[in-house]
Amino acid sequence: MKRHLLRQLRKFILPEIVYGPGALQLAGQHARNFGASRVFLVTDPGVVQAGWTERAEASLETAGIDYVRYDGVTPNPKDHEVERGAEVCAAENCDLIVAVGGGSPMDAAKGIGLVVGNGGHVLDFEGVDVVPNPGPPLIFIPTTAGTSADVSQFAIITDTNRNVKIAIISKMVIPDIALVDPETTTTMPPELTAATGMDALCHAFEAYVSTNASPLTDMAALQAVGLIAAHLLQACKAPDEMTHRDPMMMASLMAGLAFSNASLGLVHAMAHSLGGALGLAHGECNARLLEAVVAFNYPAAETKYRRLAAAMGIGDTARDATALLSALTERIAALRRQLGIEQGLKAMGVAADDLSTLARNAHADPCLATNPRPATPREIESIYSAVLH
């Protein structure tokens, strides 16, 4: 095959997905189908308090499957949390991993599986396609509508020595089964609904303009943007209403399928740098950066941003480039403000002296490779500076 044709090839990979109310209750059945004898259940204290961990445990008990709970995971999961989890998982002879929670428990579970399956340290697997062997089977039950770790080939772990987030991108971390139950999102407080929803919006935006996008990822990304524009604000206002929670969970799923296969871009590279250095909430960082990165990228992907504007509900997308860009960035900013995400990076704890280091780390992030416009460390620092106040 000619080389230029090979460059046009795209792959689309995803786990088995069971979607709908009650999907969580199937954890035991699917663990039994895998022949599991003992499950390592990864979660966090907040999910335990919300009651979803207990429901997953009840499903395992009904199926007659023993389990060990590991809830030593914090936001922006740390390398030592993964290493400790892997030690316990191996010592307890667990042969399947179930994760219940948002992005932190799910990413930690991926890292634990890699260490159990390959040995070494979780940081050894930083990068793209460097994982030689699979770990134990993974069954994931997301409880937030935004991170999409339940369907992606990404795991983000904090390297606590360097204070950076590392990205592990590999087919080996794609869960075997995602049990996507929108009812689990009803216990999210409004601020978490807002942050994770904006994370999903960033996933969809970045996947759509990615240099590795394809018709399949484009379709999923545009669908996600439309759902988020229509339902995110209402999901925050009426948290018990499944008429909004269900579409938001579907949006998260669609955005996850898009970015897992098309990758991401500058927003996530910059957010990873902020989260690794300062421990900031990932969704809020993304939300604060999105409109500034759209403005930076716009000249390199104008046609695609026009389609994203239409998906956001902006009419007259044939207007001139300057007017369309202004309308799109203002629509994103208006949604962010309505969700209560208004503070600049300075109020989040970022100092001007931090920006050059943050920019260098963002420039080294693998997500930058598929951004539609190349960005130098100086340009990245300027974007940080623009949203500092």
C-alpha positions as CSV (number, residue, x, y, z in Angstrom):
1,M,0.0,0.0,0.0
2,K,1.3,3.5,-0.9
3,R,2.6,5.5,2.0
4,H,0.2,8.4,1.5
5,L,-2.7,6.0,1.8
6,L,-1.4,4.5,5.0
7,R,-1.4,8.0,6.5
8,Q,-5.2,8.1,5.9
9,L,-5.9,5.0,7.9
10,R,-7.8,5.4,11.2
11,K,-8.8,3.0,13.9
12,F,-11.7,3.1,16.2
13,I,-11.5,1.0,19.4
14,L,-13.9,0.8,22.3
15,P,-14.9,-1.5,25.1
16,E,-18.1,-3.5,25.4
17,I,-20.7,-1.0,26.6
18,V,-23.9,-1.6,28.6
19,Y,-25.8,1.6,28.9
20,G,-28.9,2.5,30.9
21,P,-30.5,2.7,34.3
22,G,-29.6,-0.3,36.3
23,A,-26.4,-1.1,34.5
24,L,-24.5,-0.9,37.7
25,Q,-26.4,-3.9,39.0
26,L,-24.8,-6.1,36.4
27,A,-21.3,-5.9,37.9
28,G,-21.5,-9.3,39.5
29,Q,-22.9,-11.0,36.5
30,H,-20.2,-9.8,34.2
31,A,-17.5,-10.5,36.8
32,R,-18.8,-14.1,37.0
33,N,-18.8,-14.3,33.1
34,F,-15.1,-13.6,33.2
35,G,-14.6,-16.4,35.7
36,A,-13.4,-14.1,38.4
37,S,-12.7,-15.7,41.8
38,R,-11.8,-12.5,43.7
39,V,-12.4,-8.9,42.6
40,F,-10.3,-5.8,43.4
41,L,-12.8,-3.0,43.8
42,V,-11.3,0.4,43.3
43,T,-13.2,3.5,44.5
44,D,-12.9,6.6,46.6
45,P,-14.4,7.9,49.8
46,G,-16.9,10.2,48.1
47,V,-18.3,7.4,46.0
48,V,-18.5,5.2,49.0
49,Q,-20.5,7.9,50.9
50,A,-22.8,8.4,47.9
51,G,-23.7,4.7,48.2
52,W,-22.7,3.5,44.7
53,T,-19.8,1.4,46.0
54,E,-22.1,-0.5,48.3
55,R,-24.4,-1.2,45.4
56,A,-21.6,-2.7,43.3
57,E,-20.5,-4.8,46.2
58,A,-24.1,-6.1,46.6
59,S,-24.1,-7.1,43.0
60,L,-20.8,-9.0,43.5
61,E,-22.2,-10.7,46.6
62,T,-25.3,-11.8,44.8
63,A,-23.1,-13.4,42.2
64,G,-21.2,-15.2,44.9
65,I,-17.9,-13.4,44.1
66,D,-15.5,-12.3,46.9
67,Y,-13.9,-8.9,46.7
68,V,-11.4,-6.6,48.3
69,R,-12.2,-2.9,48.5
70,Y,-9.5,-0.3,47.8
71,D,-10.6,3.3,48.4
72,G,-7.2,4.9,48.9
73,V,-7.6,7.1,45.8
74,T,-7.6,10.9,45.9
75,P,-8.4,13.5,43.1
76,N,-5.7,13.5,40.5
77,P,-4.6,10.0,41.4
78,K,-1.0,9.7,42.6
79,D,1.7,7.3,41.6
80,H,2.0,6.0,45.2
81,E,-1.7,5.3,45.4
82,V,-1.5,3.2,42.3
83,E,1.6,1.4,43.6
84,R,-0.1,0.7,46.9
85,G,-3.2,-0.6,45.2
86,A,-1.2,-2.9,43.0
87,E,0.6,-4.3,46.1
88,V,-2.8,-5.1,47.7
89,C,-4.3,-6.4,44.5
90,A,-1.4,-8.9,44.0
91,A,-1.2,-9.9,47.7
92,E,-5.0,-10.6,47.8
93,N,-4.7,-12.7,44.6
94,C,-7.4,-10.7,42.8
95,D,-8.0,-11.7,39.2
96,L,-10.4,-8.9,38.0
97,I,-10.6,-5.2,38.7
98,V,-13.9,-3.3,39.1
99,A,-13.7,0.5,39.3
100,V,-16.6,2.5,40.7
101,G,-16.3,6.3,40.5
102,G,-15.2,9.2,38.5
103,G,-11.9,9.7,36.6
104,S,-9.7,9.3,39.6
105,P,-10.7,5.8,40.7
106,M,-10.9,4.7,37.0
107,D,-7.5,6.0,36.1
108,A,-6.0,4.5,39.3
109,A,-7.6,1.2,38.5
110,K,-6.0,1.3,35.0
111,G,-2.6,2.0,36.5
112,I,-3.0,-0.8,39.1
113,G,-3.9,-3.3,36.4
114,L,-0.8,-2.3,34.4
115,V,1.5,-2.8,37.3
116,V,-0.1,-6.2,38.3
117,G,0.1,-7.4,34.7
118,N,3.6,-6.1,33.9
119,G,5.5,-5.5,37.1
120,G,7.7,-2.4,37.4
121,H,6.4,1.1,38.4
122,V,3.3,2.8,36.9
123,L,5.5,5.7,35.7
124,D,7.4,3.2,33.5
125,F,4.4,3.2,31.1
126,E,4.3,6.9,30.3
127,G,3.7,7.6,26.7
128,V,2.0,6.0,23.7
129,D,1.8,2.2,23.2
130,V,4.6,1.3,25.5
131,V,2.6,-1.3,27.6
132,P,3.7,-4.8,26.6
133,N,1.1,-6.9,28.4
134,P,-2.5,-6.6,29.6
135,G,-3.4,-6.6,33.2
136,P,-6.5,-8.3,34.8
137,P,-9.8,-7.7,33.1
138,L,-11.4,-4.3,33.8
139,I,-15.1,-3.6,34.5
140,F,-15.7,0.1,35.0
141,I,-18.8,1.9,36.4
142,P,-18.6,5.6,35.9
143,T,-20.4,7.9,38.5
144,T,-19.7,11.2,36.8
145,A,-20.7,12.5,33.3
146,G,-17.4,13.9,32.0
147,T,-14.2,12.0,32.4
148,S,-15.0,9.1,30.1
149,A,-12.2,7.0,31.5
150,D,-14.7,4.1,31.3
151,V,-14.3,4.0,27.5
152,S,-10.9,5.5,26.7
153,Q,-7.4,4.3,26.1
154,F,-6.0,7.1,28.4
155,A,-4.8,6.9,32.0
156,I,-3.6,10.1,33.7
157,I,-1.5,9.6,36.8
158,T,0.3,12.3,38.9
159,D,4.1,11.8,39.2
160,T,4.6,13.2,42.7
161,N,8.3,13.6,42.4
162,R,8.2,15.8,39.3
163,N,4.8,17.3,40.1
164,V,3.5,16.6,36.6
165,K,0.7,14.4,35.3
166,I,1.8,11.7,33.0
167,A,-0.3,10.2,30.2
168,I,-0.5,6.5,29.6
169,I,-2.1,5.9,26.2
170,S,-2.5,2.3,25.3
171,K,-5.1,-0.2,24.1
172,M,-4.1,-2.2,27.3
173,V,-6.0,0.3,29.5
174,I,-9.3,0.2,27.6
175,P,-11.8,-1.4,30.0
176,D,-13.2,-4.7,28.9
177,I,-16.7,-3.7,29.9
178,A,-18.2,-0.2,30.7
179,L,-21.4,-0.4,32.8
180,V,-22.7,3.1,32.1
181,D,-25.6,3.8,34.4
182,P,-26.9,7.5,34.3
183,E,-28.6,7.1,37.6
184,T,-25.2,7.2,39.3
185,T,-24.8,10.8,38.4
186,T,-27.8,12.0,40.4
187,T,-25.7,12.3,43.6
188,M,-23.2,14.7,42.0
189,P,-23.3,18.2,43.5
190,P,-23.8,21.0,41.1
191,E,-20.2,22.1,41.1
192,L,-19.0,18.6,40.1
193,T,-21.7,18.3,37.5
194,A,-20.5,21.6,36.0
195,A,-16.8,20.7,36.1
196,T,-17.2,17.2,34.6
197,G,-19.7,18.5,32.0
198,M,-17.2,21.1,30.8
199,D,-14.5,18.4,30.8
200,A,-16.8,16.4,28.4
201,L,-17.3,19.5,26.3
202,C,-13.5,20.0,26.0
203,H,-13.1,16.3,25.1
204,A,-15.6,16.8,22.2
205,F,-14.1,20.1,21.0
206,E,-10.5,18.8,21.0
207,A,-11.4,15.5,19.4
208,Y,-13.3,17.2,16.7
209,V,-10.4,19.5,15.7
210,S,-7.7,16.9,16.3
211,T,-5.3,16.2,13.5
212,N,-6.2,12.5,14.1
213,A,-9.9,12.9,13.7
214,S,-12.0,10.7,11.4
215,P,-15.7,10.6,10.3
216,L,-16.5,8.2,13.2
217,T,-14.9,10.5,15.9
218,D,-16.4,13.6,14.3
219,M,-19.9,12.1,14.5
220,A,-19.5,11.2,18.2
221,A,-18.0,14.6,19.0
222,L,-20.6,16.7,17.4
223,Q,-23.4,14.7,19.0
224,A,-21.7,15.2,22.4
225,V,-21.5,19.0,21.9
226,G,-25.2,19.3,21.0
227,L,-26.2,17.2,24.1
228,I,-24.0,19.2,26.4
229,A,-25.2,22.6,25.1
230,A,-28.8,21.5,25.6
231,H,-28.6,19.7,29.0
232,L,-25.6,20.7,31.1
233,L,-27.0,23.8,32.7
234,Q,-30.3,22.1,33.4
235,A,-28.5,19.1,34.9
236,C,-27.0,21.4,37.4
237,K,-30.2,23.1,38.3
238,A,-32.3,19.9,38.5
239,P,-29.9,17.1,39.6
240,D,-32.6,14.5,40.0
241,E,-34.1,14.9,36.6
242,M,-33.1,12.0,34.4
243,T,-34.3,14.0,31.3
244,H,-31.1,15.9,31.7
245,R,-28.8,13.4,33.5
246,D,-29.3,10.7,30.9
247,P,-28.4,13.0,27.9
248,M,-25.3,14.2,29.9
249,M,-24.1,10.7,30.5
250,M,-24.6,9.9,26.9
251,A,-22.7,13.0,26.0
252,S,-19.8,11.9,28.2
253,L,-19.8,8.5,26.5
254,M,-19.8,10.0,23.0
255,A,-17.1,12.5,23.8
256,G,-15.0,9.7,25.3
257,L,-15.3,7.5,22.2
258,A,-14.3,10.6,20.2
259,F,-11.2,11.6,22.1
260,S,-10.1,8.0,22.9
261,N,-9.7,7.5,19.1
262,A,-8.8,11.0,17.9
263,S,-6.8,12.1,21.0
264,L,-7.0,15.6,22.5
265,G,-5.1,18.9,22.2
266,L,-3.7,22.0,23.9
267,V,-6.5,22.5,26.4
268,H,-5.8,19.1,28.0
269,A,-2.0,19.6,27.8
270,M,-2.3,22.8,29.7
271,A,-4.8,21.4,32.2
272,H,-2.6,18.4,32.9
273,S,0.3,20.7,33.7
274,L,-1.9,22.7,36.1
275,G,-3.2,19.6,37.8
276,G,0.2,18.0,38.2
277,A,1.9,21.1,39.6
278,L,-0.8,22.5,41.8
279,G,-3.4,19.7,42.3
280,L,-6.1,21.7,40.7
281,A,-9.5,20.2,39.6
282,H,-9.1,19.0,36.0
283,G,-12.6,19.9,34.8
284,E,-12.3,23.5,36.2
285,C,-8.9,24.0,34.5
286,N,-10.3,22.8,31.2
287,A,-13.4,25.0,31.5
288,R,-11.2,28.1,32.2
289,L,-8.8,27.3,29.3
290,L,-11.2,26.3,26.5
291,E,-12.3,29.6,25.0
292,A,-8.7,30.9,25.0
293,V,-7.4,27.8,23.2
294,V,-10.3,27.9,20.7
295,A,-9.2,31.5,19.8
296,F,-5.6,30.3,19.4
297,N,-6.5,27.3,17.3
298,Y,-9.2,28.9,15.2
299,P,-7.1,30.0,12.2
300,A,-5.9,26.4,11.7
301,A,-9.4,24.7,11.9
302,E,-11.9,27.4,11.0
303,T,-14.3,25.1,9.1
304,K,-14.5,22.7,12.0
305,Y,-15.0,25.4,14.5
306,R,-17.9,26.7,12.4
307,R,-19.5,23.3,12.7
308,L,-18.9,23.2,16.5
309,A,-20.6,26.6,16.7
310,A,-23.6,25.2,15.0
311,A,-23.7,22.3,17.4
312,M,-23.5,24.8,20.3
313,G,-26.7,26.4,18.9
314,I,-25.1,29.5,17.3
315,G,-27.1,30.6,14.2
316,D,-25.7,32.3,11.1
317,T,-22.4,30.3,11.1
318,A,-21.7,31.8,7.6
319,R,-20.7,35.2,9.2
320,D,-17.1,36.4,8.8
321,A,-14.4,34.6,10.6
322,T,-13.8,37.3,13.3
323,A,-17.5,37.5,14.1
324,L,-18.0,33.7,14.2
325,L,-15.0,33.3,16.5
326,S,-16.3,36.0,18.8
327,A,-19.7,34.3,19.0
328,L,-18.3,30.9,19.7
329,T,-15.9,32.0,22.4
330,E,-18.6,34.1,24.0
331,R,-21.0,31.1,24.0
332,I,-18.5,29.0,25.7
333,A,-17.7,31.7,28.2
334,A,-21.4,32.4,28.9
335,L,-22.0,28.7,29.6
336,R,-19.0,28.6,31.9
337,R,-20.1,31.6,33.8
338,Q,-23.7,30.3,34.1
339,L,-22.2,27.2,35.7
340,G,-20.4,29.3,38.3
341,I,-16.9,28.7,36.9
342,E,-15.7,32.4,36.8
343,Q,-12.4,32.7,38.7
344,G,-9.2,33.1,36.9
345,L,-6.1,30.9,37.4
346,K,-4.7,33.4,39.9
347,A,-7.7,32.8,42.2
348,M,-7.1,29.1,41.8
349,G,-3.6,29.5,43.2
350,V,-1.5,30.0,40.1
351,A,1.2,32.7,40.3
352,A,2.7,34.6,37.4
353,D,6.1,33.1,38.3
354,D,4.6,29.6,37.7
355,L,3.7,30.2,34.1
356,S,7.0,29.4,32.3
357,T,7.3,26.1,34.1
358,L,3.7,25.3,33.5
359,A,4.1,26.1,29.8
360,R,7.2,23.9,29.4
361,N,5.4,21.0,31.0
362,A,2.3,21.5,28.8
363,H,4.6,21.7,25.7
364,A,5.9,18.2,26.6
365,D,2.4,16.7,27.1
366,P,1.5,14.1,24.4
367,C,-1.9,15.6,24.0
368,L,-0.3,18.5,22.2
369,A,0.8,16.3,19.3
370,T,-2.7,16.3,17.7
371,N,-3.6,19.9,18.4
372,P,-4.5,21.6,15.0
373,R,-2.0,24.4,15.5
374,P,1.5,23.9,16.8
375,A,2.2,25.8,20.0
376,T,5.6,27.0,21.4
377,P,6.2,27.2,25.1
378,R,6.1,31.0,24.8
379,E,2.7,30.9,23.1
380,I,1.4,28.5,25.7
381,E,2.7,30.8,28.4
382,S,0.8,33.7,26.8
383,I,-2.5,31.7,26.9
384,Y,-2.0,31.0,30.6
385,S,-1.3,34.6,31.1
386,A,-4.5,35.6,29.3
387,V,-6.6,33.6,31.8
388,L,-4.6,34.3,34.9
389,H,-7.0,37.0,36.2
